């Protein structure tokens, strides 16, 4: 037994430092609304290190990396500089604790990690990566029940009773206010004066289920356009207004102040029973384009499609594409007006994508030719 103990001590004395070297590093994050940079969040990254080897006298050095996850999904990490950065390790005791800072734009999501090197004073050089942490600027999102809202892959209705239809504002945090709206519309998100119900809320949007039918009759909601129905989120056809007779759909809009307003929308269809289909989901950019093209009417259209954009959106060219993405009609304009009529006679029945080039950008929307 004594011989074995002696051999083990000799092994510890002469063993390669690299064999014994080991460190444990952790990374944590905290996200708060920035008081210095409007529209941004302050991200605090807290790093700890501990030398598990028998050396315990080295120094830590750091290299911070990140990759964007949303709205662009990057696959590679890139180096970045924190400001202020992690404090330098000046005490060779094998232990480190420090924090660094960066900024995060509202509506974006990044993953961060730190490459940590431990060496010096006879300690073997060891390099290790911290587990990554994910930081996100608040943005609106929602779920049906416990599942993420996405169109069904096979196009069939989701087997979900209307009484179980909830909105769950995932990823909403830190915002001082949020907004929720239900609007009766047709398949192409067009409202044309149909009723809507909405409400502004103060405080942080809840990451918990909110029943949409109950929401419509909460205290403090505002109803627009016509009499208040006895129920919302019903199947069947629209009974009043310019869209009367068309199949009824509902536009669900949620927006968060984060601290810049971010908006997301979902188009729902309810059958005559109690099943719900999520037809389409629009992100921030698509919802902005939808607001710009609210006066693309009538939709569906038979003869002339009226295009009425904002005053600064002077129309330069309008192109029509069929469902095969083939150009079927195109006309250029002198860029002096934001209101034009497009002749739809001669086009076959079906769905078309309208691409409107203006002095300030490009607007797209879907219309149906009857």
Secondary structure as UniProt FT lines:
FT   HELIX           2..14
FT   HELIX           17..20
FT   STRAND          23..33
FT   TURN            38..39
FT   STRAND          40..51
FT   STRAND          59..70
FT   STRAND          78..80
FT   STRAND          95..105
FT   TURN            106..107
FT   STRAND          109..120
FT   TURN            121..122
FT   STRAND          123..129
FT   STRAND          133..136
FT   STRAND          143..144
FT   TURN            145..146
FT   STRAND          147..148
FT   TURN            153..154
FT   HELIX           162..164
FT   STRAND          166..167
FT   TURN            170..171
FT   STRAND          177..185
FT   TURN            187..188
FT   TURN            192..193
FT   STRAND          196..202
FT   STRAND          210..211
FT   HELIX           212..215
FT   TURN            216..217
FT   TURN            219..220
FT   STRAND          222..224
FT   TURN            242..245
FT   STRAND          249..257
FT   STRAND          261..270
FT   STRAND          276..282
FT   HELIX           284..292
FT   TURN            293..295
FT   STRAND          296..297
FT   STRAND          304..308
FT   TURN            311..312
FT   STRAND          315..321
FT   TURN            323..324
FT   STRAND          327..332
FT   STRAND          339..343
FT   TURN            345..346
FT   STRAND          350..358
FT   TURN            359..360
FT   STRAND          361..369
//
